[in-house]
Amino acid sequence: MTVPAKIEMIDDSSCKEIKKNTQNINKPKENKNKIYYKDKAVVLTYHHISQNPFTLITIKSERFEKDVKMLIKEGFNVVSIEQLINAMQGKDVLPPNAVVITFDDGLESFYKYAFPVLKKYSVPALMSIITSRTENYKSFKEDIRPLNSVEIKEMYESGLVDIASHTHSSHDFIYINSKLKKGGKLAFKIYDIETKKIETDEEYIKRVTEDLNTSKEIIYKYIGKYPDILCFPFGHYGKRSIDAAKSCGFKYFITTQYGCNTYNSKSIIINRIRAGDNNLTSEKLKDNIIKCAKTVKKD
């Protein structure tokens, strides 16, 4: 079985190249009266912002700003994805009540509505982009448009926004068996309904590594740095997809798996909770963050 050649690996320091001024962004000011948890971080998942929300995972810009104001007022410390990863590897500390803000899909609404809020309150965030869409800048649904390269570069160079891969063109569902069950294109082998055959292991590895390598090269073109964080589309993943991604140089993996992330866990898997649902309030989000951090994971 032949694995396609890897593209250039990034420096072993991984996330160190995030802009210098992010290192102490929103430097925590510990309030002993508001310590909900320590040595943990809860990662928040957002997708789309619109003044006319039309899906469950679309919120208004006012709601996002209210969330950020709540986090600051209630004693949470918004840290960068770099600080979280370093803490999970035992290389950095986490402030009490640590949270990380992430956005999926690389939509322009992030630049239009979220980025100004991040700048206003000096809080960092991670954006995971689908590079086939950012390379073809156009609206593909009402009020939804992908980011373009100029916007991505501006946000990255601000020191507030880091960029991860959400694949090149694998953010889709495919048939995965003869019963026509569907699954994420990155995580599963494709079942061809015409030939009634499923991809071989070799075909799967070739397809996935070509997709991820393409994504890495495009992100490098945008920001001058190869990403080592992959956000799994739909949260679908397994050993096969992780191994394929590792062969392309990815080191850390963002999921939709519920849970917090702990100091010195040595984990490469980043758990999250939903934050960008339009049926949530900022007050309920606060409760959900604390509940997640205090939930004891059962083996």
C-alpha positions, 0 to 999 in steps of 0.5 A: 500500500503506497501513501502519497508523499507528504508535503513540507512539515511545519516546525515542531513548535507547531502553534508557536508561530501564532502572532506574538501579540496573541501570547497574552491576549486577554491575559487572565485576571483571576477572580477568586470569587468566580473560579468554576474550574481549574486545569481545564478548558471548554471549547465552544463551537460556532458556525454562522452569523446572520441578521436573519437566522435560518438554521439552528446553527445560525445566530445574530451578531448581537447574540455573539457579542452578548456571549463574549461580554458574558464570558468576560463579565462572568470571569471566564478567560478566553485563550487561544488554541495554541495555549490550549494545545500547549497546556494539553501537552503539559507545556503551558498552564491554563488560567481558571475558567478557560474557554476557547472560541472556534468557528467552523466552515470558513464563512464570511459572516465571521469576518463581517460580524465576529471579527469586529467583536474579537477586536473590540474585546481582544479575544482570540478565536480559531477558524476552520476553513473549507479551502475548495470554497474559499478558493471559489469565492461565491455565494452558494446559499442565501446569506452564506458566502465563504471567506476570501483570501484577503480576509483570511490573511487580514484576520490571521495577521491581526494576531487574533485569529488562527486558521485550521483545515476543515478539509479541501473538498471533503465536507460532504456526505457520501454513500458508505455501503450498499444500504445507501447509508450516508457518512462524512466523505473524509471519514468513510470509504465511498460506496459507488452506487453504479459499480456497487463497489466500495473504495479499497484502502489504497483508494481511500488513503490516496483520495484523503491525503490528496485532499488534505495536502491540497488544503494545507498548501492553500492555507500556506498560500493564504497565511504563510504557515502550514496548519497542523490542526484538522477539524473533522467535518460533521465530527465524523472520524476514526483511526483510519482518518486520523492515520491518514491525516497524520501522514499529511502532517496534522497533529491535533484534531477538533471534533464535535465530541462533547467534553472539556479538555484537561491540562497535561492530558497528552491528548491530540483530540479536542472536545467541544460543546455547542455554543452557536445554536440559536435556541441558546441564550448567553446565560444558558451557555454559561451554565452549559460551560460550567456543567461540561467542565464539572462532568466527570468522564466515565471510562 
